[in-house]
Amino acid sequence: MILCNKWLLALALLMPLAAQAHYPVMDCGREGNELVCKEGYSDGTLASGAEVVMYSYDDEVLLTVKANGRSEARFTEPEGEFYIRFDAGHEEPAEFDYAELL
């Protein structure tokens, strides 16, 4: 019985850790002639150095940049339709579609 109680206590203590998974977030906007995307995680943690990729709607890689020390990725806006993806390697990637700029 004591072993069972210890097992239940251990499970109860570990459950909140599983619920604390942090998913990637990203928001993009225009600054002058550049697109600036701010990447991070749902807990407020920055994603400095993270790879951020711009794709055409044909899934061709147009540009790949690393987020700077302020967790920002800067792009020159291409002609045509595109989307930007920040894939943290876990959870679902954060995406921003050019249509959101209109």
Salt bridges, closest charged atoms under 4 A:
GLU31 OE1 - ARG74 NH2 3.34
GLU34 OE1 - ARG74 NH1 2.98
ASP43 OD2 - HIS22 NE2 3.41
GLU72 OE1 - ARG70 NH2 3.19
GLU72 OE1 - ARG74 NH2 3.41
GLU77 OE1 - ARG30 NE 3.01
GLU95 OE2 - ARG85 NH2 2.31
